[in-house]
Amino acid sequence: MHTRNTFTGPHRAAQQNMRTPIWDFYADLKAYRVKPDKDRRRALRARFGRDTFPGLTKTCPKNGVSFRAYLGSRFGVTGKPPVPPLQQLDCRRAEAA
């Protein structure tokens, strides 16, 4: 995200809409690391799901979803359609095959 150049107002706004939730999530992870508790752990898992970053850049396109759209949905970026968790997308793809 930090290496993407934006040249127009709407692109800068879109970039900021993606960055803010990511940095908020990162701050919450750091706070959890300092003082872990079960409630915060559940909240963080619910917020991001069980998905992990490794492999998402390959898995998302296989399921017809862009990585950016997927992250935006997981972080709750407003104004974008929700993207289901990858487990649901994988099941749909398997059923179609």
DRENPA-3360 file (N, C-alpha, C; in nm, 2 decimals, always signed):
BEGIN
1 = MHTRNTFT = +0.08/-0.12/+0.00/+0.00/+0.00/+0.00/+0.09/+0.13/+0.00 ~ +0.19/+0.13/+0.08/+0.27/+0.25/+0.09/+0.36/+0.28/-0.04 ~ +0.37/+0.18/-0.12/+0.45/+0.20/-0.24/+0.37/+0.24/-0.36 ~ +0.24/+0.24/-0.35/+0.15/+0.28/-0.46/+0.15/+0.43/-0.47 ~ +0.17/+0.48/-0.59/+0.16/+0.63/-0.62/+0.02/+0.66/-0.66 ~ -0.04/+0.77/-0.61/-0.17/+0.81/-0.65/-0.16/+0.95/-0.71 ~ -0.23/+0.98/-0.81/-0.22/+1.11/-0.88/-0.35/+1.19/-0.88 ~ -0.46/+1.14/-0.84/-0.58/+1.21/-0.84/-0.64/+1.21/-0.70;
9 = GPHRAAQQ = -0.73/+1.30/-0.68/-0.80/+1.31/-0.55/-0.88/+1.18/-0.52 ~ -0.96/+1.13/-0.61/-1.03/+1.00/-0.58/-0.94/+0.89/-0.55 ~ -0.82/+0.88/-0.62/-0.73/+0.77/-0.59/-0.66/+0.79/-0.46 ~ -0.63/+0.91/-0.42/-0.57/+0.93/-0.29/-0.67/+0.90/-0.18 ~ -0.80/+0.93/-0.20/-0.90/+0.90/-0.10/-0.92/+0.75/-0.09 ~ -0.92/+0.68/-0.20/-0.93/+0.53/-0.20/-0.81/+0.47/-0.13 ~ -0.69/+0.52/-0.16/-0.57/+0.47/-0.09/-0.58/+0.49/+0.06 ~ -0.63/+0.61/+0.10/-0.64/+0.64/+0.24/-0.75/+0.55/+0.31;
17 = NMRTPIWD = -0.86/+0.52/+0.23/-0.96/+0.44/+0.29/-0.91/+0.30/+0.31 ~ -0.81/+0.25/+0.23/-0.75/+0.12/+0.26/-0.65/+0.13/+0.37 ~ -0.57/+0.23/+0.37/-0.46/+0.24/+0.47/-0.51/+0.25/+0.61 ~ -0.61/+0.33/+0.63/-0.66/+0.36/+0.77/-0.70/+0.23/+0.84 ~ -0.79/+0.15/+0.78/-0.83/+0.03/+0.85/-0.71/-0.07/+0.88 ~ -0.62/-0.07/+0.78/-0.50/-0.16/+0.80/-0.42/-0.12/+0.92 ~ -0.39/+0.01/+0.92/-0.31/+0.06/+1.04/-0.39/+0.06/+1.17 ~ -0.52/+0.07/+1.17/-0.60/+0.05/+1.29/-0.59/-0.09/+1.34;
25 = FYADLKAY = -0.60/-0.18/+1.24/-0.59/-0.32/+1.28/-0.45/-0.36/+1.33 ~ -0.35/-0.30/+1.27/-0.21/-0.32/+1.32/-0.19/-0.27/+1.46 ~ -0.25/-0.15/+1.49/-0.24/-0.09/+1.62/-0.31/-0.18/+1.72 ~ -0.42/-0.24/+1.68/-0.50/-0.33/+1.77/-0.42/-0.46/+1.80 ~ -0.35/-0.51/+1.69/-0.26/-0.63/+1.71/-0.15/-0.60/+1.81 ~ -0.09/-0.48/+1.79/+0.02/-0.44/+1.89/-0.03/-0.43/+2.03 ~ -0.15/-0.37/+2.05/-0.21/-0.36/+2.18/-0.24/-0.50/+2.24 ~ -0.28/-0.59/+2.15/-0.31/-0.73/+2.20/-0.18/-0.80/+2.24;
33 = RVKPDKDR = -0.07/-0.77/+2.17/+0.06/-0.83/+2.20/+0.10/-0.78/+2.34 ~ +0.08/-0.66/+2.37/+0.12/-0.61/+2.50/+0.04/-0.66/+2.61 ~ -0.09/-0.67/+2.59/-0.19/-0.72/+2.69/-0.29/-0.81/+2.63 ~ -0.25/-0.94/+2.61/-0.35/-1.03/+2.54/-0.46/-1.07/+2.64 ~ -0.58/-1.08/+2.58/-0.69/-1.14/+2.66/-0.79/-1.20/+2.56 ~ -0.87/-1.29/+2.61/-0.95/-1.38/+2.52/-1.06/-1.29/+2.44 ~ -1.11/-1.19/+2.50/-1.21/-1.11/+2.43/-1.15/-1.03/+2.32 ~ -1.03/-0.98/+2.34/-0.97/-0.90/+2.23/-0.92/-1.00/+2.12;
41 = RRALRARF = -0.88/-1.12/+2.16/-0.84/-1.22/+2.06/-0.96/-1.26/+1.97 ~ -1.08/-1.28/+2.03/-1.20/-1.31/+1.96/-1.24/-1.20/+1.86 ~ -1.23/-1.07/+1.91/-1.26/-0.96/+1.83/-1.17/-0.94/+1.71 ~ -1.04/-0.97/+1.73/-0.95/-0.96/+1.62/-0.97/-1.07/+1.52 ~ -1.00/-1.19/+1.57/-1.03/-1.30/+1.47/-1.15/-1.27/+1.39 ~ -1.25/-1.22/+1.46/-1.38/-1.19/+1.39/-1.36/-1.08/+1.29 ~ -1.28/-0.99/+1.32/-1.26/-0.87/+1.23/-1.18/-0.91/+1.11 ~ -1.09/-1.00/+1.12/-1.01/-1.04/+1.00/-1.04/-1.18/+0.95;
49 = GRDTFPGL = -1.10/-1.26/+1.04/-1.12/-1.40/+1.00/-1.00/-1.48/+1.02 ~ -1.00/-1.61/+0.97/-0.89/-1.70/+0.99/-0.79/-1.69/+0.87 ~ -0.82/-1.61/+0.78/-0.74/-1.61/+0.66/-0.60/-1.55/+0.69 ~ -0.50/-1.59/+0.62/-0.37/-1.54/+0.64/-0.32/-1.48/+0.51 ~ -0.22/-1.39/+0.52/-0.17/-1.32/+0.40/-0.10/-1.41/+0.31 ~ -0.01/-1.51/+0.35/+0.06/-1.59/+0.25/-0.04/-1.66/+0.17 ~ -0.02/-1.65/+0.04/-0.10/-1.72/-0.05/-0.23/-1.65/-0.10 ~ -0.27/-1.54/-0.03/-0.39/-1.47/-0.06/-0.38/-1.41/-0.20;
57 = TKTCPKNG = -0.26/-1.36/-0.23/-0.24/-1.29/-0.36/-0.26/-1.39/-0.48 ~ -0.24/-1.52/-0.45/-0.27/-1.62/-0.55/-0.41/-1.68/-0.54 ~ -0.46/-1.70/-0.42/-0.59/-1.76/-0.40/-0.70/-1.67/-0.44 ~ -0.69/-1.54/-0.41/-0.80/-1.44/-0.45/-0.83/-1.45/-0.60 ~ -0.73/-1.43/-0.68/-0.77/-1.43/-0.83/-0.82/-1.56/-0.88 ~ -0.78/-1.67/-0.82/-0.83/-1.80/-0.86/-0.98/-1.81/-0.83 ~ -1.03/-1.73/-0.73/-1.17/-1.73/-0.69/-1.24/-1.61/-0.75 ~ -1.18/-1.54/-0.84/-1.24/-1.43/-0.91/-1.25/-1.30/-0.83;
65 = VSFRAYLG = -1.16/-1.28/-0.73/-1.17/-1.17/-0.64/-1.03/-1.10/-0.64 ~ -1.02/-0.97/-0.65/-0.89/-0.90/-0.64/-0.85/-0.90/-0.49 ~ -0.72/-0.91/-0.48/-0.66/-0.90/-0.34/-0.70/-0.78/-0.27 ~ -0.70/-0.66/-0.34/-0.74/-0.54/-0.27/-0.88/-0.54/-0.23 ~ -0.97/-0.59/-0.31/-1.11/-0.60/-0.28/-1.13/-0.69/-0.16 ~ -1.06/-0.80/-0.15/-1.07/-0.89/-0.04/-1.02/-0.82/+0.09 ~ -0.91/-0.76/+0.08/-0.86/-0.69/+0.20/-0.96/-0.58/+0.25 ~ -1.00/-0.50/+0.15/-1.10/-0.40/+0.18/-1.22/-0.45/+0.25;
73 = SRFGVTGK = -1.27/-0.57/+0.21/-1.39/-0.63/+0.27/-1.35/-0.68/+0.41 ~ -1.24/-0.74/+0.43/-1.20/-0.79/+0.56/-1.18/-0.68/+0.66 ~ -1.13/-0.56/+0.61/-1.11/-0.45/+0.70/-1.23/-0.36/+0.71 ~ -1.34/-0.39/+0.64/-1.46/-0.31/+0.65/-1.45/-0.17/+0.58 ~ -1.38/-0.16/+0.47/-1.37/-0.03/+0.40/-1.51/+0.00/+0.34 ~ -1.56/+0.12/+0.37/-1.69/+0.15/+0.33/-1.70/+0.18/+0.18 ~ -1.82/+0.16/+0.13/-1.85/+0.19/-0.01/-1.81/+0.08/-0.11 ~ -1.77/-0.03/-0.06/-1.73/-0.14/-0.14/-1.82/-0.26/-0.11;
81 = PPVPPLQQ = -1.85/-0.34/-0.21/-1.93/-0.46/-0.18/-1.86/-0.56/-0.10 ~ -1.93/-0.63/-0.01/-1.86/-0.73/+0.07/-1.81/-0.85/-0.01 ~ -1.70/-0.90/+0.03/-1.65/-1.02/-0.03/-1.66/-1.13/+0.08 ~ -1.71/-1.25/+0.04/-1.72/-1.36/+0.14/-1.59/-1.41/+0.18 ~ -1.58/-1.48/+0.29/-1.45/-1.54/+0.33/-1.40/-1.64/+0.22 ~ -1.27/-1.66/+0.21/-1.22/-1.75/+0.11/-1.27/-1.89/+0.12 ~ -1.30/-1.94/+0.23/-1.35/-2.07/+0.25/-1.48/-2.08/+0.17 ~ -1.57/-1.98/+0.18/-1.70/-1.99/+0.10/-1.67/-1.98/-0.05;
89 = LDCRRAEA = -1.58/-1.90/-0.09/-1.55/-1.89/-0.23/-1.49/-2.02/-0.28 ~ -1.40/-2.08/-0.21/-1.35/-2.21/-0.25/-1.45/-2.31/-0.26 ~ -1.55/-2.31/-0.17/-1.66/-2.41/-0.18/-1.75/-2.39/-0.30 ~ -1.77/-2.26/-0.33/-1.85/-2.23/-0.45/-1.78/-2.27/-0.58 ~ -1.65/-2.25/-0.58/-1.57/-2.29/-0.70/-1.57/-2.44/-0.71 ~ -1.56/-2.51/-0.60/-1.56/-2.66/-0.61/-1.69/-2.71/-0.65 ~ -1.80/-2.65/-0.61/-1.94/-2.69/-0.65/-1.96/-2.67/-0.80 ~ -1.90/-2.56/-0.85/-1.92/-2.53/-0.99/-1.84/-2.63/-1.08;
97 = A = -1.73/-2.69/-1.03/-1.65/-2.77/-1.11/-1.71/-2.91/-1.13;
% end
